[in-house]
């Protein structure tokens, strides 16, 4: 099945124009966009974002287990994402729970998966779900 890139869009609730409806990006904004995309050009951060999307709101300890990393390393990567406003944190006692703060992130992940599948890189299904916060 072909990826229907022309049908992917930012959720209507975000209220932003589609790329084709914007003026051509200038050098200053292209550089800023490049810096932002570099945040996503890290396998650990991508895995953390996917785990957060799957679990909705997840504590550092559960994220560390999900991505098989030390909690401190996970915390460092989450701080980079939080500094850019991509994720947000909520404290509950001694634990920090993280969630995706920017609705555009889910679209970026979805588009990335679509492009991977289109280039012949099927994603394996993992049998163990990411532990999330109770609703």
C-alpha positions as CSV (number, residue, x, y, z in Angstrom):
1,X,0.0,0.0,0.0
2,X,1.4,3.3,-1.0
3,X,1.8,6.1,1.5
4,X,-0.7,8.8,0.8
5,X,1.6,11.8,1.6
6,X,-0.8,14.3,0.1
7,X,-3.5,13.2,2.6
8,X,-1.3,13.6,5.7
9,X,-1.8,16.9,7.5
10,X,-1.5,18.6,10.8
11,X,-4.6,18.0,12.9
12,X,-7.2,20.7,12.4
13,X,-7.1,21.6,16.1
14,X,-3.6,22.9,15.5
15,X,-4.9,25.5,13.0
16,X,-1.8,25.8,10.9
17,X,-1.5,26.1,7.1
18,X,-0.3,23.1,5.1
19,X,3.2,23.4,3.6
20,X,1.9,23.9,0.1
21,X,-0.2,26.9,1.3
22,X,2.8,28.7,2.8
23,X,5.2,31.0,1.1
24,X,8.6,29.4,0.2
25,X,10.7,29.1,3.3
26,X,13.5,31.6,3.7
27,X,17.1,30.8,4.8
28,X,16.5,31.9,8.4
29,X,13.5,29.7,8.8
30,X,15.0,26.8,6.9
31,X,18.0,26.9,9.3
32,X,15.6,26.9,12.3
33,X,13.6,24.0,10.8
34,X,16.8,22.1,10.2
35,X,17.8,22.5,13.9
36,X,14.4,21.3,15.0
37,X,14.5,18.3,12.8
38,X,18.0,17.4,14.2
39,X,16.2,16.8,17.5
40,X,14.3,14.0,15.8
41,X,17.5,12.7,14.2
42,X,18.5,10.6,17.2
43,X,17.4,7.0,17.6
44,X,17.0,7.3,21.3
45,X,14.8,10.3,21.2
46,X,12.6,8.8,18.5
47,X,12.2,5.7,20.5
48,X,11.3,7.7,23.6
49,X,8.7,9.8,21.6
50,X,7.2,6.6,20.2
51,X,7.0,5.1,23.7
52,X,5.3,8.3,25.0
53,X,2.8,8.2,22.2
54,X,2.0,4.6,22.9
55,X,1.8,5.1,26.7
56,X,0.4,8.7,26.7
57,X,2.0,9.6,30.0
58,X,4.9,7.6,31.2
59,X,7.4,7.9,34.1
60,X,11.1,7.9,33.5
61,X,11.6,4.5,35.1
62,X,9.0,2.8,32.8
63,X,10.5,4.6,29.7
64,X,14.0,3.4,30.7
65,X,12.7,-0.2,30.8
66,X,10.9,0.2,27.5
67,X,13.9,1.5,25.6
68,X,16.4,-0.6,27.7
69,X,18.5,2.3,28.9
70,X,19.6,3.7,32.2
71,X,17.0,6.1,33.8
72,X,19.6,8.9,33.9
73,X,20.3,8.6,30.2
74,X,16.5,8.6,29.5
75,X,16.1,11.7,31.7
76,X,18.9,13.5,29.8
77,X,17.2,12.9,26.5
78,X,13.8,13.9,27.8
79,X,15.3,17.2,29.1
80,X,16.5,18.0,25.6
81,X,13.0,17.3,24.3
82,X,11.4,19.3,27.1
83,X,13.7,22.3,26.4
84,X,12.3,22.4,22.9
85,X,8.7,22.1,24.1
86,X,8.2,18.7,22.5
87,X,7.4,16.9,25.7
88,X,6.1,18.1,29.1
89,X,6.6,16.7,32.6
90,X,4.3,16.4,35.5
91,X,5.5,15.6,39.0
92,X,3.6,13.1,41.2
93,X,5.4,12.7,44.5
94,X,9.0,11.7,43.6
95,X,8.2,10.6,40.1
96,X,8.2,12.6,36.9
97,X,5.6,11.6,34.2
98,X,6.3,12.7,30.7
99,X,3.9,13.2,27.8
100,X,4.1,14.6,24.3
101,X,3.3,18.3,24.5
102,X,3.2,19.2,20.8
103,X,0.5,17.6,18.7
104,X,2.6,17.9,15.6
105,X,5.1,15.3,17.0
106,X,2.6,12.4,16.4
107,X,2.3,13.5,12.8
108,X,6.0,13.5,12.4
109,X,6.2,10.0,13.8
110,X,3.4,8.8,11.6
111,X,5.0,10.3,8.5
112,X,8.3,8.7,9.5
113,X,6.7,5.3,9.9
114,X,4.9,5.7,6.6
115,X,8.2,6.6,4.8
116,X,10.0,3.7,6.4
117,X,7.3,1.3,5.2
118,X,7.3,2.8,1.8
119,X,11.1,2.2,1.4
120,X,10.7,-1.4,2.4
121,X,11.6,-1.2,6.2
122,X,8.6,-2.9,7.9
123,X,8.3,-2.2,11.6
124,X,8.3,-5.3,13.9
125,X,5.5,-5.6,16.2
126,X,6.5,-5.7,19.9
127,X,4.5,-7.9,22.2
128,X,5.1,-5.9,25.4
129,X,3.2,-2.7,25.7
130,X,4.7,0.4,27.3
131,X,3.5,0.9,30.8
132,X,1.5,4.1,31.0
133,X,-0.2,6.2,33.7
134,X,-3.6,5.2,34.8
135,X,-6.4,7.2,33.1
